[in-house]
Amino acid sequence: MLTLIRRWLARYDAWCERMGFVPENRRCCAPVRYDEDDARHPAQRAARRKACETAPEDEPRAADR
């Protein structure tokens, strides 16, 4: 039974990819939930923004490298 479910899920994933339903093509304005350790998580983004604002001007930023 587990093999059947995995096979169906693989077919569904392939279908989604063929149709273009992948995160890179997402155009919806619906909120997305990210893991806490993901760089796209709002808390992580806020911490990076704060670090960039408080960094001395003579120190190169990560975005400038």
N, CA and C of each residue as an Amber inpcrd file, in Angstrom:
protein
   195
   0.8240000  -1.1940000   0.0000000   0.0000000   0.0000000   0.0000000
   0.8720000   1.2630000   0.0000000   1.9380000   1.2480000   0.8020000
   2.8250000   2.3950000   0.8630000   3.4970000   2.6390000  -0.4910000
   3.8360000   1.5690000  -1.1760000   4.4430000   1.6930000  -2.5030000
   3.4740000   2.3550000  -3.4750000   2.2240000   1.9890000  -3.3870000
   1.2030000   2.5690000  -4.2610000   1.0620000   4.0710000  -3.9930000
   1.0470000   4.4500000  -2.7470000   0.9310000   5.8740000  -2.3980000
   2.1470000   6.6480000  -2.8830000   3.3310000   6.0900000  -2.6940000
   4.5510000   6.7670000  -3.1570000   4.5560000   6.9180000  -4.6760000
   4.1080000   5.9040000  -5.3810000   4.0480000   5.9670000  -6.8430000
   3.0600000   7.0490000  -7.2860000   1.8970000   7.1060000  -6.6160000
   0.9090000   8.1120000  -6.9590000   1.4440000   9.5140000  -6.6640000
   2.1170000   9.6750000  -5.5350000   2.6720000  10.9710000  -5.1790000
   3.7480000  11.4120000  -6.1760000   4.5680000  10.4910000  -6.6350000
   5.5860000  10.8120000  -7.6420000   4.9280000  11.2500000  -8.9470000
   3.8560000  10.5760000  -9.3310000   3.1340000  10.9730000 -10.5450000
   2.5030000  12.3520000 -10.3800000   1.9410000  12.6120000  -9.2150000
   1.3370000  13.9120000  -8.9420000   2.3890000  15.0160000  -8.9680000
   3.5460000  14.7820000  -8.3570000   4.6290000  15.7710000  -8.3710000
   5.0930000  16.0510000  -9.7910000   5.2190000  15.0070000 -10.6020000
   5.6260000  15.1910000 -11.9930000   4.5790000  16.0000000 -12.7510000
   3.3050000  15.7240000 -12.4960000   2.2350000  16.4640000 -13.1570000
   2.2820000  17.9400000 -12.7670000   2.4800000  18.2050000 -11.4710000
   2.5640000  19.5900000 -11.0030000   3.7280000  20.3200000 -11.6750000
   4.8540000  19.6500000 -11.8010000   6.0080000  20.2570000 -12.4650000
   5.7230000  20.5570000 -13.9290000   5.0950000  19.6080000 -14.6130000
   4.7480000  19.8260000 -16.0240000   3.7850000  20.9970000 -16.1850000
   2.8660000  21.1600000 -15.2630000   1.8800000  22.2340000 -15.3320000
   2.4550000  23.5710000 -14.8670000   3.6390000  23.5550000 -14.2690000
   4.2720000  24.7830000 -13.8110000   3.8990000  25.1720000 -12.3960000
   3.3310000  24.2480000 -11.6520000   2.9460000  24.5240000 -10.2660000
   4.1280000  24.2570000  -9.3350000   5.1280000  25.0800000  -9.4180000
   6.3120000  24.9610000  -8.5800000   6.4880000  26.2720000  -7.8240000
   7.1640000  26.2660000  -6.6860000   7.3020000  27.4920000  -5.8950000
   7.9080000  28.6670000  -6.6670000   8.7850000  28.3950000  -7.6130000
   9.4130000  29.4790000  -8.3710000   8.4070000  30.2240000  -9.2340000
   7.3390000  29.5610000  -9.6380000   6.3350000  30.1840000 -10.5020000
   5.1340000  30.6950000  -9.7140000   5.2120000  30.7180000  -8.4140000
   4.0790000  31.1140000  -7.5880000   3.7710000  32.5900000  -7.8000000
   2.5400000  32.8980000  -8.1430000   2.1300000  34.2780000  -8.3590000
   1.0270000  34.6980000  -7.4060000   0.6590000  33.8400000  -6.5330000
  -0.4480000  34.1010000  -5.6220000   0.0050000  35.0260000  -4.4910000
  -0.9100000  35.8110000  -3.9870000  -0.5770000  36.7010000  -2.8770000
  -0.9150000  36.0550000  -1.5370000  -1.2580000  34.7910000  -1.5470000
  -1.5700000  34.0920000  -0.3030000  -0.3100000  33.9480000   0.5370000
  -0.4380000  34.0340000   1.8410000   0.7430000  33.9120000   2.6960000
   1.3450000  32.5120000   2.6260000   2.6470000  32.4590000   2.7760000
   3.3780000  31.1930000   2.7360000   4.0270000  31.0000000   4.0910000
   3.9970000  29.7850000   4.5860000   4.5960000  29.4910000   5.8800000
   5.9730000  28.8770000   5.6670000   7.0010000  29.4880000   6.2510000
   8.3620000  29.0080000   6.1290000   8.8240000  28.4230000   7.4530000
   9.7730000  27.5020000   7.4070000  10.3660000  26.9480000   8.6150000
  11.1680000  28.0270000   9.3260000  11.3360000  27.8550000  10.6230000
  12.0590000  28.8420000  11.4300000  13.4950000  29.0480000  10.9470000
  14.1500000  27.9940000  10.4680000  15.5490000  28.1120000  10.0520000
  15.6990000  28.4910000   8.5840000  14.6000000  28.7200000   7.8940000
  14.6400000  29.1140000   6.4860000  14.9860000  30.6010000   6.3930000
  15.8510000  30.9560000   5.4600000  16.2720000  32.3470000   5.3040000
  15.1130000  33.2480000   4.8950000  14.0620000  32.6680000   4.3320000
  12.9090000  33.4600000   3.9010000  11.8990000  33.6960000   5.0200000
  12.1200000  33.1110000   6.1990000  11.2130000  33.2970000   7.3280000
  11.2520000  34.7710000   7.7520000  10.0950000  35.3710000   8.0580000
  10.0760000  36.7980000   8.4160000  11.0180000  37.1700000   9.5570000
  11.1660000  36.3280000  10.5510000  12.0780000  36.6400000  11.6530000
  13.5240000  36.6640000  11.1710000  13.8780000  35.7470000  10.2930000
  15.2470000  35.7160000   9.7490000  15.5000000  36.9510000   8.8850000
  14.5060000  37.3320000   8.0820000  14.6550000  38.5030000   7.2200000
  14.8000000  39.7730000   8.0530000  14.0140000  39.8760000   9.1320000
  14.1010000  41.0470000  10.0060000  15.4800000  41.1240000  10.6680000
  16.0130000  39.9890000  11.0850000  17.3350000  39.9700000  11.7170000
  18.4170000  40.3970000  10.7250000  18.3140000  39.9310000   9.4890000
  19.2990000  40.3320000   8.4690000  19.1960000  41.8270000   8.1860000
  17.9590000  42.3380000   8.0940000  17.7570000  43.7590000   7.8190000
  18.3290000  44.6010000   8.9570000  18.1000000  44.1750000  10.1960000
  18.6110000  44.9040000  11.3480000  20.1360000  44.8760000  11.3670000
  20.7260000  43.7380000  11.0160000  22.1850000  43.6230000  10.9810000
  22.7710000  44.5390000   9.9130000  22.1080000  44.6780000   8.8000000
  22.5940000  45.5650000   7.7330000  22.4930000  47.0260000   8.1470000
  21.4180000  47.3610000   8.8820000  21.2350000  48.7480000   9.3130000
  22.2370000  49.1470000  10.3820000  22.6190000  48.2240000  11.2470000
  23.5170000  48.5540000  12.3380000  24.9900000  48.3330000  12.0010000
  25.2780000  47.7620000  10.8340000  26.6730000  47.5070000  10.4460000
  27.3670000  48.8300000  10.1210000  28.6350000  48.9770000  10.5120000
  29.3870000  50.1900000  10.1650000  29.5130000  50.3280000   8.6510000
  29.5810000  51.5480000   8.1880000  29.6300000  51.8130000   6.7500000
  30.9310000  51.3350000   6.1020000  32.0280000  51.2880000   6.8520000
  33.2900000  50.8590000   6.2680000  33.3740000  49.3490000   6.1230000
  32.4440000  48.6200000   6.7280000  32.4270000  47.1640000   6.6410000
  31.5570000  46.7430000   5.4490000  32.0690000  45.9190000   4.5310000
  31.2700000  45.5330000   3.3720000  30.0860000  44.6620000   3.8000000
  28.9540000  44.8930000   3.1790000  27.7520000  44.1200000   3.4870000
  27.7640000  42.8220000   2.7000000  26.9520000  41.8830000   3.1330000
  26.8630000  40.5940000   2.4500000  26.3430000  40.7790000   1.0370000
  25.4460000  41.7160000   0.8150000  24.8630000  41.9370000  -0.5160000
  25.8930000  42.5500000  -1.4580000  26.8900000  43.2710000  -0.9170000
  27.8870000  43.9240000  -1.7650000  28.9770000  42.9870000  -2.2120000
  29.0810000  41.8370000  -1.5940000  30.1790000  40.9150000  -1.9310000
  29.9370000  40.1950000  -3.2110000
